[in-house]
Amino acid sequence: MKTTGNAVFISGGSAGIGLAIAKKLSAAGNKIIINGRSAERLQKALGELENAVAIQGDLSLEADRIRIARELAEQHPDVNIVVNNAGAAFMNNLSDSANNTAEKAYQEINTNYLSIVDFTSKLLPLLLIQDDAAIVNVTSIAVFRGNKYLPTYSASKAALHSYTQGLRDTFADNDKLNIYELYPPLVNTEFSAEIGGAKGIPASEVADELFLALATDQFEVPVGDAKRFHQLAESLSANSH
């Protein structure tokens, strides 16, 4: 699809991967609408962007999803790309009965999966009237295998991965709406600091890969180490048919 002249909504756009994507697309001549929970962080991010506005809100809350979807439809009816990037992640020790495991898993599933399903359904009427539109769901290298440090986060991203595949199949015959899945590996952001993010790739690398994918209609977008796992998964899937 085109990589300039779009109106792009990015959840979790005030920092990390979301802000890197916002910078890349802003520099390419797109209108940017960033979303986040912190008004202060949003204002700071706007200072690093051109042709950008912010909508504060927490998309894990139904009331905010309704409000933000309505604001987009009323004030930004030209929105044609939605990047579902906001997420939640917790170190979750499954062997510790005092760890509050289920509550952490609930927050991850709600933020990383259920909220995206609901918000996407609310924005589909707007996207489907555009001449060229896209949904970008940011999953993770973790969809390919969980681990003992982030088992429930991995499960929530695996759910989003499966939903994204179903969404793509649903609109396979609609050449005006494309569904992308972005698979970052470990990325050096504040979000990933607790799990060793300092060893990860820069967020700008993720943004660069997404930009290239949009330009070439590459709907599966593994980044860095995720490319190896994605290639193996694709090979196994092909051999199973």
C-alpha positions as CSV (number, residue, x, y, z in Angstrom):
1,M,0.0,0.0,0.0
2,K,1.0,3.6,-0.2
3,T,3.5,4.8,2.5
4,T,2.7,8.5,2.4
5,G,-0.5,10.5,2.7
6,N,-2.1,8.2,5.2
7,A,-3.8,9.0,8.5
8,V,-2.4,6.5,11.0
9,F,-3.6,5.7,14.5
10,I,-1.0,4.1,16.8
11,S,-1.9,2.8,20.2
12,G,0.9,2.9,22.7
13,G,2.4,5.6,20.5
14,S,4.1,7.7,23.1
15,A,7.2,5.5,23.6
16,G,9.0,2.4,22.5
17,I,8.0,0.6,19.3
18,G,4.9,2.7,18.9
19,L,6.8,6.0,19.0
20,A,9.4,4.6,16.6
21,I,6.7,3.7,14.1
22,A,5.1,7.1,14.6
23,K,8.5,8.8,13.8
24,K,9.1,6.7,10.7
25,L,5.6,7.3,9.3
26,S,5.6,11.0,10.3
27,A,8.8,11.6,8.4
28,A,7.4,9.9,5.3
29,G,4.5,12.4,5.1
30,N,1.7,10.7,7.0
31,K,-0.7,12.2,9.5
32,I,-0.2,10.6,12.9
33,I,-2.6,10.1,15.8
34,I,-0.9,8.6,18.8
35,N,-2.6,7.2,21.8
36,G,-1.4,6.4,25.3
37,R,-2.5,6.5,28.9
38,S,-0.2,9.3,30.1
39,A,-1.0,12.8,28.8
40,E,2.5,14.0,29.9
41,R,4.2,11.3,27.8
42,L,2.0,12.0,24.8
43,Q,2.9,15.6,24.9
44,K,6.6,14.8,25.1
45,A,6.2,12.5,22.1
46,L,4.4,15.1,20.0
47,G,7.4,17.3,20.4
48,E,9.4,14.6,18.4
49,L,6.8,14.3,15.6
50,E,5.5,16.4,12.7
51,N,1.8,16.5,11.6
52,A,0.7,14.6,14.7
53,V,-2.0,14.8,17.4
54,A,-2.7,12.7,20.5
55,I,-5.7,11.1,22.0
56,Q,-5.2,10.2,25.6
57,G,-6.9,7.1,26.9
58,D,-6.6,3.5,28.1
59,L,-7.7,1.0,25.4
60,S,-7.9,-1.7,28.0
61,L,-11.1,0.0,29.3
62,E,-14.3,-0.3,27.3
63,A,-15.4,3.2,28.0
64,D,-12.2,4.6,26.5
65,R,-12.4,2.3,23.5
66,I,-15.9,3.6,22.8
67,R,-14.8,7.2,23.2
68,I,-11.7,7.0,21.2
69,A,-13.4,5.1,18.3
70,R,-16.1,7.8,18.2
71,E,-13.5,10.6,18.3
72,L,-11.6,9.0,15.4
73,A,-14.8,8.7,13.3
74,E,-15.9,12.3,14.1
75,Q,-12.6,14.2,14.1
76,H,-10.3,12.0,11.9
77,P,-12.6,10.3,9.4
78,D,-9.6,9.9,7.1
79,V,-7.9,7.3,9.3
80,N,-6.9,4.4,7.1
81,I,-4.2,2.6,9.1
82,V,-4.6,1.3,12.6
83,V,-1.5,0.0,14.5
84,N,-2.6,-2.0,17.5
85,N,0.6,-1.7,19.5
86,A,-0.3,-1.1,23.1
87,G,0.4,-4.0,25.4
88,A,0.9,-5.3,28.9
89,A,3.5,-7.8,30.1
90,F,4.4,-9.2,33.5
91,M,7.0,-11.6,34.8
92,N,4.8,-14.4,35.9
93,N,6.2,-17.3,38.0
94,L,3.8,-20.1,37.6
95,S,5.3,-22.1,40.5
96,D,4.6,-19.3,43.1
97,S,1.2,-19.6,44.6
98,A,1.4,-16.1,46.0
99,N,2.3,-14.6,42.6
100,N,-1.2,-13.6,41.7
101,T,-0.7,-15.4,38.4
102,A,-4.3,-15.3,37.2
103,E,-4.7,-11.6,37.7
104,K,-1.5,-10.9,35.7
105,A,-2.7,-13.2,33.0
106,Y,-6.1,-11.5,32.9
107,Q,-4.6,-8.1,32.4
108,E,-2.4,-9.4,29.6
109,I,-5.2,-11.2,27.9
110,N,-7.5,-8.1,28.3
111,T,-4.9,-5.6,27.0
112,N,-3.1,-7.7,24.4
113,Y,-6.1,-9.6,22.9
114,L,-9.7,-8.9,24.0
115,S,-9.3,-5.1,23.9
116,I,-7.8,-5.3,20.4
117,V,-10.6,-7.5,19.1
118,D,-13.2,-5.1,20.4
119,F,-11.4,-1.9,19.3
120,T,-10.8,-3.3,15.9
121,S,-14.5,-4.2,15.5
122,K,-15.4,-0.6,16.4
123,L,-13.0,0.8,13.8
124,L,-13.8,-1.6,11.0
125,P,-16.8,0.5,9.7
126,L,-14.4,3.5,9.3
127,L,-11.6,1.5,7.7
128,L,-14.0,-0.3,5.2
129,I,-15.0,3.0,3.6
130,Q,-11.4,4.0,2.8
131,D,-9.9,3.4,-0.6
132,D,-6.7,1.9,0.9
133,A,-6.6,0.7,4.5
134,A,-4.6,-1.5,6.8
135,I,-4.7,-3.0,10.3
136,V,-1.3,-3.8,11.9
137,N,-1.3,-6.1,14.9
138,V,1.9,-6.1,16.9
139,T,2.4,-9.6,18.3
140,S,5.8,-10.9,19.3
141,I,8.5,-13.5,18.7
142,A,6.9,-15.1,21.8
143,V,4.0,-16.4,19.7
144,F,6.2,-19.2,18.5
145,R,7.1,-20.5,22.0
146,G,6.3,-19.5,25.5
147,N,8.8,-19.5,28.3
148,K,8.9,-19.7,32.1
149,Y,9.5,-15.9,32.5
150,L,6.6,-14.6,30.4
151,P,4.3,-17.6,30.0
152,T,1.0,-15.8,30.1
153,Y,2.2,-12.8,28.0
154,S,3.3,-15.3,25.4
155,A,-0.2,-16.9,25.5
156,S,-1.9,-13.5,25.1
157,K,0.2,-12.7,22.0
158,A,-0.4,-16.2,20.6
159,A,-4.1,-15.5,20.9
160,L,-3.7,-12.2,19.0
161,H,-1.7,-14.1,16.4
162,S,-4.5,-16.6,15.8
163,Y,-7.1,-13.8,15.7
164,T,-4.9,-11.8,13.2
165,Q,-4.8,-14.9,10.9
166,G,-8.6,-15.2,11.1
167,L,-9.1,-11.5,10.5
168,R,-6.9,-11.7,7.4
169,D,-8.8,-14.7,6.1
170,T,-12.1,-12.9,6.7
171,F,-11.1,-10.0,4.5
172,A,-9.0,-12.0,2.0
173,D,-11.4,-11.0,-0.9
174,N,-11.3,-7.3,0.0
175,D,-8.4,-5.7,-1.8
176,K,-8.9,-2.4,0.0
177,L,-8.2,-3.7,3.5
178,N,-5.0,-5.5,4.3
179,I,-4.1,-7.2,7.6
180,Y,-0.4,-7.1,8.8
181,E,1.2,-8.9,11.7
182,L,4.4,-7.4,13.1
183,Y,6.6,-9.8,15.1
184,P,9.2,-7.9,17.1
185,P,11.9,-9.9,19.0
186,L,13.4,-8.5,22.2
187,V,13.5,-4.7,21.7
188,N,15.4,-2.2,23.8
189,T,12.6,-0.1,25.3
190,E,11.4,0.9,28.7
191,F,8.5,-1.6,28.3
192,S,11.0,-4.5,28.1
193,A,13.5,-3.3,30.7
194,E,12.4,-5.9,33.3
195,I,13.1,-8.8,30.9
196,G,16.6,-7.7,29.7
197,G,15.5,-5.3,27.0
198,A,18.9,-3.6,27.1
199,K,20.1,-6.5,25.1
200,G,17.5,-6.1,22.4
201,I,17.4,-4.4,19.0
202,P,16.6,-0.7,18.7
203,A,12.9,0.1,18.2
204,S,13.8,2.0,15.0
205,E,14.7,-1.4,13.4
206,V,11.2,-2.6,14.0
207,A,9.7,0.6,12.4
208,D,12.0,0.3,9.4
209,E,10.9,-3.3,8.8
210,L,7.2,-2.3,9.0
211,F,7.6,0.6,6.6
212,L,9.2,-1.7,4.1
213,A,6.5,-4.3,4.6
214,L,3.8,-1.7,4.0
215,A,5.5,-0.6,0.8
216,T,5.7,-4.1,-0.6
217,D,2.5,-5.6,0.7
218,Q,4.3,-8.1,2.9
219,F,1.6,-9.0,5.4
220,E,3.8,-11.2,7.7
221,V,6.5,-9.0,9.2
222,P,9.0,-10.9,11.4
223,V,11.9,-8.8,12.7
224,G,15.4,-9.8,13.8
225,D,15.5,-13.2,15.5
226,A,11.8,-13.6,14.8
227,K,12.6,-14.2,11.1
228,R,14.2,-17.6,11.9
229,F,11.3,-18.8,14.0
230,H,8.8,-17.5,11.5
231,Q,10.5,-19.3,8.6
232,L,10.5,-22.5,10.6
233,A,6.8,-22.1,11.4
234,E,6.0,-21.4,7.8
235,S,8.0,-24.5,6.7
236,L,6.2,-26.7,9.2
237,S,2.8,-25.4,8.1
238,A,3.6,-26.0,4.4
239,N,4.7,-29.5,5.1
240,S,1.6,-30.3,7.0
241,H,-0.7,-29.7,4.0
